[in-house]
Amino acid sequence: MITVDTIDYISKDLITFGISAFLVFLIKTNLSENILSTSENEKVEFKDGLNFVLSDKKIYYLTITKGMFGISAAGLLSLFTILSLEVYDTGDLGAGLMWSARGIGAFIGPVMFRYLFGKTDQKLLSTIGPSIMIWGIFYFLIPFSPTLYVTTILLVLGHCGGGAQWAFSSYGIQILTPDNIRGRIAGLDYSFYFLMFTISNLIIGYLATKYDVMTLFTVFPALGFSVGFFWFLRTRSFWKSIKT
């Protein structure tokens, strides 16, 4: 049944999508390279993108970072409602605040990291691993949070890291891949992420029926921190060769 609230939510979505489209329309810079011939572009296939990813360690790690992060993070998002209803007893308000905190953190994270750690490509890409680690640290603290509002703050801070790794990994793929094959690599990037997204939801959803929710908010953030630390160790030497 369509209610006044439903119409209100749809209207807000339409407005925000309209604003986003307008901002994209304002971009005047040519974002494509000069391609010698369209025939060369037409020859690029999915396997070409896969081969390119496997042949370049920088691109390989940038392509898998969202999925590596998502295996820990994605399924926990679905537990916000359980946290609100069963832990904090705050109903829809609590769930809404937690989802809003996620959005705020993801929005300000890339901007804040760029301001704090530097504007060069080398420095931005070097923060991807630590960004995942930051997400893990603040999510790990959620079981120790006494109230919904403290949890909301932790979520904002955690998703500053999550948003930064998402933005900078996408940015890295944009600047380091040829124009004619970039779409294939972006497709691999998101395909791997959504595969891990699905697996994460299945695993965490099942475990939520067997274990306490707060246990999952301890184990999976610790796993996420480990992934970020591993990613940092494996890639810290890659970005020194990037010319900015």
N, C-alpha and C positions, 0 to 999 in steps of 0.2 A: 504494500500500500504506500502510495506517495504522500508524504506529509509536507507541512510547511518547512520543517527542518531539512528534509531531503532536497527540496527546491532551493533552499538557501545555500546548502553545501555545493550543489551543482552550479549555481550562479557564481559562487566564489571561485570555483575551479575554472569556469569560463573566463572570468576576469583575469585570473593569474596567468592562464595560458595565453590570453590576448596580449598581456603586458610582455610576456616572454617572447612572443612572436614579434612584437614591435621592437624589442631590444635587439633581436637577431637581425631584423631588417635594417637597423641602423649601422651594422657592420659594413664598412666600405672597402676594407682591405681585401685584396685578391689572395685567397688562402690556398690556391692551387699552383702547382709548378707548371712551367711551360713544357708540355708534352710534345715530342716531335711528331708523332703520328697517332691517330686513334686506333690504328690496327694493332700497335704494340699493347695498348691498354686492353683491347678485347681478348688478347691471348692469355691474360692472367686468369688462372683458375684457383680453386680452393686449395689444391695440393701445392701450388706455388707459394701461397701464403704460409702454409704449414712448413714447407721446406725453408722458407726465409726465417721463420721464427726459430726453427731448430738449428739453423746455421749461425745465429747471432745470439750470444749469451745475454747481451743487454736487452734485446727485444724479447727473448724467451722469458726472462724474469719479470719484465714489465707486463707481459701477457698473462702470466699465471698469478700475479700478485692479488688481484681481486678475488680470484677463486680460492687461493690459499687463505686469505682473510675471511672470505665468506663462509668457509666450512665451520668456522668458530662463531661468527657473528650473526649470520642470517637467521638461524633457528631461534636464537634468543629473542629476536624482535617479536616473535609470535607469543612470547611469554609475558609481554607487558600487561596484557589483560588479566592474566592469572595473578601477577604481582599486585595489580590494583584491587582486584576483587578479594583475593584470599589472604594477602599479606598486609596491605595497607587499608583495606576496607574503604576504598575511595570511589569505587564504581567507575562510571564513564569519565568522570573528571580526571581521575588518576591516570587512566589509560591515555586520555587526550594530552595531558601534560607531558607524559613520557614520550609520546610520539612527537610532540612539538619540540621537546628538548633535543631529540635526535635530529630533527630538521634544522634547528638553530645551530647546533654544533657542526653539522655537516656544511652549513653555509659559511660560518665564520672561520672554520678551521683552516682552509687553504689560504685565506687572506692573512690570518694571524701568523701562520707558519712562514709565509712569504716575507712578512714584515720582520719576524724575529730571526730567521735563519738565513736570509739573503735572497736576492732576486735572480741570481745566475742559475742556469740550467743545472750545473753541477751540484749546487747546494740544494736546489729543490728536489732533485731526484735522490739525493743522499738522505733525505728525510723520510722516505717511504717506509723503510724498516722501523725506525723509531716511532713513526706515526702509528703503526700497527701495535707496537709495544705500549704506547700511551693509551690506546683503546683498551688493551688488556688490563692495564693497571687500574683504570677507573671503573671498568666493569667488575673487576675482582673485588672492589670495595663495596659494591652494592649490597651483598649479604650483611655487611656491618652497618648499613645505613639505618638510623632510627626512625626516619620519617620519609614520606613520599617526596617532600621538598628537597631533602638532602640527596635522595636518589635522582631527582630531576637535575640537580647541579652536576652530579657525577656523570649523568648521561650527556649533558652538554659538553663537558670536558672530554669524555671518552670519544664522542663523535667528532670533536675537533680533529682528533687523530684519524678516525675512520674516514672523514671527509677529505682530509689532506692526502691520504694514501690513494684514494679513488681519483681525485683531481690530478695529482702529479703523475700517477701511472698512466692515465689517459694522455696527459700532456707529453710524457716521454715518448709514447707511441706516435703521437702526432709529429714530433720534431725529428724522430730518428728513422722513420720509414719513408720510402719513396712514395710519391703521390699515387702511382698506378697500382700499388699493391696495398696501400694503407687500409682500404675498405675490407680486404680479406683478413688482415691481421686484427682489425677492430672486431670483425665477426668472430674470429677465434677467441679473442679476449672475452667478449660477452657470452659466447657459447660455453666456455669453460666456467665462467662465473655462475651462470644460471644452472649448470649441472651441479656445481658445488652448493648453490643455494637450495636446490631441491633435495640433495642428499642431507644437508644440514638440517632442514626442516623435518625430514623423515626421521633422522636419528634423534634429534633433540625432542621432537614431538613424542616419539616412543619412550624415550628415557623419562620424560615428564610424567608419564603414567606409572613409572616404577620408583622414581626417586623424588626427594624434595626439590622444589624449584630452586631454592637457594644453593643447593649442591651443584646444580647445573651452572649457576652464575658464579661458581668458584672454579669448576673444572674447565669449562670452555674458554673463559678469559685467560686462564693460565696457558691453555693450548694456543690461544691467539698470540699471547706475549712471546711464547716460544717460536711461533712461526715468524713473527716480526724480527726477533733476534737472529734467527737462522737466515732470514732474507738479508738482513743488514750485513752479517758476516760474509755472505756469499757475494754480495754486490758492491761492497764499499770501494773496491778498487776499479770498478767499471767506469765510474763517472768522471774520473780524473782526465780521461782522454777526450771528453766532450768539449768542443769549442763553443764558447758562448759569445 
